[in-house]
């Protein structure tokens, strides 16, 4: 088939997003996902607390998470959002699966870095499953823990940065495939403190939780919808804040419960 100029048409992204939210423990990641439209959780760790959520039994193997995705793809249901809680806890299950398939006792037994390359086959399977759900009309939320890594750029001084707690290969895949990556954290109030002749800056209290949606040197973040740099991330209503921001910049994508 040969393309012609008449084949060109105007298109826009109107499928539900794949969203990755990461941050420190207790910041409200699970509460955020629970506020999404009619969510169902695929839990890879205990920790939902007292939240009343619809959830598959806690995932113990990689095969089980693929089976859970298969159920959501193949069976009729009213769920609008699929939540993986968390990818950081899913990663060891993927490593265990790669080891079992290849008759290895640990991910390091493959040889230098080879085990993590082998694991990418299963990470790609997971990403493919999220895209199938997205094409089915479901929002997909991937929750993750945060980590602090040391960067040593060739053109600048070393510095620390918040990042998703995953091996670098898995992180890069989720970074590329996610439509939104939000870093949830408390916003510190910084005060100058003077001790004798020496002055320092100290975080003395927290001003409120924020969801950062645009990358900065201090943390990883991104979005494909021209969303604001950050939005409030309260315990209740944080999803509404994202839905409102999305409505202003990409009204064709409905993140509300309507």
N, C-alpha and C positions, 0 to 999 in steps of 0.2 A: 504494500500500500504506500503510495506516494502522498506526502502532505502537500496541501495547497494553502495559499494565504486565506482563502475562504474558510479554512478549518479553524482559524484562530478565533477564540471567543474570550470574553471576560469571565474570569472565575474568581471566587473568593473562598477562603477557608471557613466552612460552616459546620464542620464536624465537631462533636464534643472534644474537649482537650484531654490530653494525658498530662496529669499534674503530679509533680514530685514536691513534697513538703518535708523539710528536714529541720532539725533543731535539737536543743538539749532536752533531757528528760523532764517531763512535767510541764512543758511549755504550752501544751494544749493541742498537739497534732491530732490525736485521736478524737478529741472533742470537735475540732474543726471538721474532720471528715464525717463525723456523725451528723453534722448539720447539713450536709449535702443532700440533694434530692433522693429520697428513698434508697439509702445505701445498704449494701451487703458487704460484710467484712470477710476477708480471707486472712485469718490471723496466723502469723508465723511465730508468735510469742504470746505468753500470758501478759496481761497488763491493761485490759479494757476497764478495770476498776468497777465502778458502780454504774457505768453508762449502759442504758438499755439499748442494745444493738442487735441487729440480725447478723448472724455469723455462722459460717461453717465451723465444724470442730477444728481445734487448733491443729495447724499443719505440722506434720512430723517429718515428711519426706518431700522431695521435689516432685515425685509422681503424683502426690496428693494435690499439690497446687495446680498442676496441669489438669488434673481431673476436675478440680473446682472450677477452673476457667471453662472447661468443656461443658460442664453442667449449665453455666450461665449462657454459653453460646447456643447450645442445642435445645434447651428446654424453655418453654414459655414461662415468663414471670413478669412481675411488675417493677423490678428493681431498676433504678436509673443510674446508680453509681456503684462501681466496684472498687473496693479499698483493699490494698495489700498493706498489712501492718505487722512487721516492717520489712523492707528490703534488706536492711542491715542484718536482721535475724534470718532472713531467707538465704543469705549468702552461704553460711555454713552448710545448709541443707543441699545447696547446689554443689559445693565442694565434696560433700559426702557422696552424692550421687555420682559425680565424676570419678571418685575413687572406687566406688563399688563396680561401676561399669568396666573400669580398666584394671580391676584387681590390685588396687593400691591401698596402703594403710593410711596414708595422709596425702594432702595436696602437695606437700613438699617432695614426696617420693617420686614424682614424675621427672625430677631434675630441675635445674635452674629455670624458674619461671614457666615451665611447660604445663604444669598443672592448672595455672590460672588461664592459660590459653585454651586448654581443654574445656575448662568451665564455661568459656564464652559461648560454646555451642548451646548450652542450656539457658544462659542469659538471653541469647537471641530467640530461643523458643518462647521464653516468657514475654519478651517484647512483642513478638508476633501475636501472641495471645491477647495482649492489651490492645493491639491495633484491630484485631477482629472484633473485640468488644466495642471499641470506639466506632467501628464501621456499623455495628449493630445499633448504635445510638446511645451507648452508655458512656458516661464520664468515668475516667479511670484515675484513681488517686493512689500514688505510691508514697507511703510514709517511710521516713528513714531517720536514723540518729545522726547527730553531727559529730565531727571530729575536727581537731585543729592540726593542720599540717604546716611544715616549715618549707617555704619556697626560697630558692636561691637563684633568682634570675641573673642572667649574664650581664645585664645592663643596669642593675640596681643592687641596693643592699638587701640582704636576706630579711624576710618578714614572715609572720604567721598569718594563716587564713583559715576561716571556717570552711569546711567542705563536707559533702555527704560521706558518711562512714561506710565506705566500700573499697575493695581493691581498685586500683587506678583503672584497670581495663573495664570493669563493670561500671565504675563511675562515669567513664567517658561515654559508654553506650547510653546510659540513662540521660546524661547531659545532652547528647545529640538528639535523642528520640522524644524527650519531654517537651511539651508545648509551653509549660510553665514550670519553673523551679523557684520555689519560695523558701527563703530562710527565715524561720520564726525565732525571734529572740526578744528579750527584754531590752528596752531602751534605757541605758544608764544615764543618770544625772551626774555630770562631772563637776567637781568642785576643786578649786585651787587651794592647796593647803601649804602654809608656810611654817617651816620649822627652823628657827634661827635665820641663817642666811640662805637656806635652801628651800626652794619652792617645788612642790610636786602636784600632780593632778590625780585625784582619787575619785573612784565611783562610789558614792556614798548612799545612793538609793536608786530604785528603778522607777522611771516615769510611766511605763506602760509597755505592753507587748505590741510588737510591730511585725508585719510580714513583709520582708524585703523582696522585691520582684525585679530589681535591676542590679546587675553585678557590680561590685565594688572591690577594691584591693583586699578588703577584710573578709569577703565572703563570696561564694558562688551563688548566682541567681540568674534568671533569664525569663523572658516571656516574648511571645510572638504577636502580641496584640496591642503594643504601645500602651501598656498599663502604667500607672504611676510607679515611682521608685519604691514606695512603701505604702501600706494601708494598715489601719488599726487591726489588731489581732486579739480582740477581747475573748474571754472565756465563752461568752454567749454572743452570737451574732457575727462571728468572724467570717463564716461562709457568705453571709449577706453582704459584707463589705466587699468581698471578691466579686460576687455576682453584680453588685452595683457598679464597680469599676469596669467590669467586662461589658456591661450594658452600654456604658458611655463610649467605649472605644471599638467594640465589636458586637453591636446589637443583634447581629444574626445568630449569635451563639447564646442560648438561653441556659443560664446556670441557676435560675431560680426554681422553686418547687412548683411553679405554675404549669 
